Amino acid sequence: MNSAEKAARLRQLHEDPELLVLVNVWDAVSATVVAGEPRTRALATAGHSIAATFGYGDGEQIPLDLALSLVERIVGAAGDLPVSADLDGGFGNAGETVRKAIGVGVVGANVEDQLRPLAESVANVEAIVAAGEAEGVPFVLNARTDALVRGGDRGRDVWLPDAIERGRAYLAAGATSVFVPGPLDEDAVQQLVAAFGPQKLSVIGFPGVPDQARLAELGVARITYGPLTQRVALTALQDAARGIYAGGGIPEGTRPLN
């Protein structure tokens, strides 16, 4: 399956009424494990987790080419599954960054607006869409607005209208979906779906967010888990280390990775 076909598949997964559940991965072995699960339909990377793998902090501190070198390995481990990458805020040139990502096999991405001025953020969306068209790939942009997570102490009466305005503008500029990360309750999800339309909202599985069945009923397109999946893995490693140091061994039920 070539990149254009993978992109078309990923786009269809967003448009289908069934909620797209993506378990975030951060290296080749985590990608291999998740890709091997029969219910996996696509993979998504977690930028924070990839940066941490190399010892960098989150927020574009990792060199782009280094991050993409690992993403390329994830794409290889994914086989025919489409891969959506977390590209932070676009590393200073969103269109060129997406072009490079397409070059390593990525067919979709999250790109943050980081609460930049709306016109600048819309221009970034347009540049990403144009990059996909130039490469012959119907790139799946999950345009992220930080209206809530970077909104400081702004109340719902401020961040929610801001998220709606930004999300609508990104969809009009060609984004496939709008990612509004944060601890969204059901009322906020309903308002965002009403504003964007069904199968256009993407959320993260933070505590307090409605469960998957309810999100599907509400018309949400996609749920991801960001760096939380790496935290689960590292918690298990930390627990195993503590058990070993206490005189134990490898936990029962540990499975071989084939």
C-alpha positions in Angstrom: 0.0 0.0 0.0 1.5 3.3 -1.0 1.3 6.6 0.9 -1.6 8.0 -1.0 -3.6 4.8 -0.3 -2.7 4.9 3.3 -3.7 8.5 3.6 -7.1 7.7 1.9 -7.6 4.9 4.4 -6.7 7.1 7.4 -9.1 9.8 6.2 -11.9 7.2 5.8 -11.3 6.0 9.4 -11.9 9.6 10.6 -15.1 9.9 8.5 -16.6 6.6 9.6 -19.2 6.7 12.4 -17.2 4.3 14.4 -14.8 6.1 16.8 -11.2 5.8 15.7 -9.2 4.7 18.7 -5.4 5.2 18.4 -2.9 3.9 20.9 0.1 6.2 20.8 3.5 4.7 20.1 7.0 6.2 20.4 9.6 3.8 18.9 9.8 0.7 16.7 9.2 -1.9 19.3 6.1 -0.1 20.8 4.8 0.3 17.2 5.4 -3.4 16.6 3.5 -4.4 19.7 0.5 -2.2 19.0 0.4 -2.9 15.3 0.2 -6.6 16.1 -3.1 -6.2 17.9 -5.9 -7.3 15.7 -8.1 -4.3 16.4 -5.4 -1.8 15.5 -6.4 0.2 12.4 -3.8 2.9 12.4 -0.9 4.2 14.5 -0.3 7.6 16.0 3.0 8.8 17.5 3.4 10.8 20.6 5.8 13.7 20.2 6.4 14.1 23.9 7.3 10.4 24.2 9.6 10.4 21.2 11.4 13.5 22.6 11.7 11.7 26.0 13.2 8.6 24.3 16.1 10.7 23.2 16.4 12.6 26.5 14.8 15.9 25.3 11.9 17.8 26.8 8.6 18.4 25.0 7.9 21.3 22.7 10.2 21.1 19.7 13.4 20.8 21.8 14.3 17.6 19.9 15.9 18.3 16.4 13.3 17.6 13.7 15.5 15.3 11.7 16.2 13.2 14.8 12.5 12.8 15.6 11.7 11.9 12.0 14.4 9.3 11.9 12.5 7.5 14.7 9.2 8.1 13.1 10.5 6.5 9.9 11.3 3.3 11.9 7.7 3.4 13.3 6.4 3.6 9.8 8.5 0.6 8.9 7.1 -1.4 11.9 3.6 -0.4 11.0 3.6 -2.2 7.7 0.4 -1.3 5.8 -1.1 0.6 8.7 -1.3 4.3 8.2 0.7 6.4 10.6 -0.2 9.9 11.9 2.7 11.8 13.5 2.7 14.4 16.3 4.6 17.3 14.7 4.3 19.7 17.6 3.8 23.2 16.2 5.4 22.5 12.8 9.1 23.2 13.9 9.0 26.7 12.4 7.8 25.8 9.0 4.8 23.6 9.0 4.6 23.0 5.3 8.2 22.0 5.0 8.0 19.8 8.1 5.0 17.9 6.7 6.8 17.5 3.4 9.7 15.9 5.2 7.3 13.7 7.2 5.6 12.5 4.0 9.1 11.6 2.8 9.5 9.1 5.6 6.0 7.6 5.1 3.8 9.7 7.4 0.3 10.3 6.0 -1.3 12.4 8.7 -0.3 14.6 11.6 -1.2 16.7 14.6 0.1 20.2 14.4 -0.5 22.6 17.3 -1.6 26.2 16.9 0.1 27.1 20.2 -2.4 29.9 20.5 -0.7 31.8 17.7 -2.7 34.6 16.0 -5.6 33.0 14.1 -4.4 34.2 10.7 -1.0 32.7 11.2 -2.5 29.4 12.3 -4.8 29.3 9.3 -1.8 30.0 7.1 0.0 27.0 8.6 -3.0 24.8 7.9 -3.1 25.9 4.3 0.6 25.3 4.0 0.2 21.7 5.3 -2.7 21.0 2.9 -0.6 22.4 0.0 2.4 20.3 1.0 0.3 17.1 0.9 -1.2 18.1 -2.5 2.3 18.8 -3.9 3.5 15.3 -2.7 0.4 13.6 -4.2 -0.8 12.5 -0.7 -4.3 13.5 0.6 -2.7 14.3 4.0 -4.9 13.9 7.1 -4.4 17.0 9.2 -5.7 16.7 12.8 -5.4 20.4 13.5 -4.8 21.0 17.2 -6.0 24.1 19.0 -4.5 24.8 22.4 -7.4 27.0 23.4 -7.9 25.0 26.5 -4.5 23.4 27.4 -2.6 26.7 26.9 -5.4 28.9 27.9 -4.1 29.5 31.4 -6.9 30.3 33.8 -9.4 31.3 31.1 -12.9 30.2 31.9 -15.1 28.1 29.6 -16.9 31.2 28.5 -13.5 32.2 26.9 -11.7 29.1 25.8 -14.7 27.2 24.3 -15.7 30.0 21.9 -12.0 30.4 21.0 -11.7 26.7 20.3 -14.8 26.8 18.1 -13.6 29.8 16.2 -10.2 28.4 15.6 -11.5 24.9 14.8 -14.0 26.1 12.2 -11.3 28.2 10.5 -9.0 25.2 10.3 -11.7 23.0 8.8 -12.5 25.7 6.3 -8.7 25.8 5.4 -8.7 22.1 4.7 -8.0 20.3 8.0 -9.6 16.9 8.3 -10.4 17.2 11.9 -9.9 19.4 14.9 -8.0 18.2 18.0 -9.0 19.9 21.3 -6.8 18.3 24.0 -7.8 18.8 27.6 -10.2 17.4 30.2 -13.3 17.9 28.2 -16.6 17.0 29.9 -19.6 15.8 28.0 -21.2 19.2 27.6 -18.0 20.6 26.1 -17.8 17.7 23.7 -21.4 18.2 22.6 -20.8 21.9 21.9 -17.7 21.2 19.9 -19.3 18.5 17.8 -22.3 20.8 17.2 -19.9 23.5 16.0 -17.7 21.4 13.8 -20.1 18.7 12.7 -20.0 15.0 13.3 -16.7 13.1 12.8 -14.7 16.3 13.0 -13.6 16.4 16.7 -10.6 14.6 18.1 -10.0 14.3 21.8 -7.4 12.8 24.2 -8.3 10.2 26.7 -7.7 12.2 29.9 -9.5 11.3 33.1 -13.0 12.9 33.0 -13.4 12.6 29.2 -16.5 10.6 28.3 -15.8 6.9 27.6 -15.4 5.6 24.1 -18.9 4.4 23.6 -20.3 7.8 24.6 -17.9 9.7 22.4 -19.0 7.6 19.5 -22.6 8.4 20.2 -21.8 12.1 20.4 -20.2 12.0 16.9 -16.5 12.3 17.9 -14.1 11.2 15.2 -11.0 10.1 17.1 -9.4 9.5 20.5 -5.7 9.3 21.3 -3.7 9.0 24.5 -0.6 11.0 23.8 2.3 10.4 26.3 0.0 8.5 28.7 0.8 5.2 26.9 4.5 5.6 27.5 3.8 6.4 31.1 1.9 3.1 31.4 4.9 1.2 30.0 7.4 3.0 32.2 5.2 2.5 35.3 5.3 -1.2 34.6 9.1 -1.1 34.2 9.5 0.9 37.4 7.3 -1.6 39.3 9.3 -4.5 37.8 12.6 -2.9 38.9 11.3 -2.4 42.4 10.2 -6.0 42.6 13.6 -7.3 41.3 15.5 -5.1 43.8 13.2 -6.5 46.6 14.3 -10.0 45.7 11.7 -10.9 43.2 11.9 -11.7 39.5 10.1 -10.9 36.3 6.3 -10.6 36.9 4.2 -13.6 36.0 2.2 -13.2 32.9 5.0 -11.3 31.1 4.6 -12.2 27.4 7.4 -12.6 24.8 7.4 -10.0 22.0 7.3 -11.7 18.7 
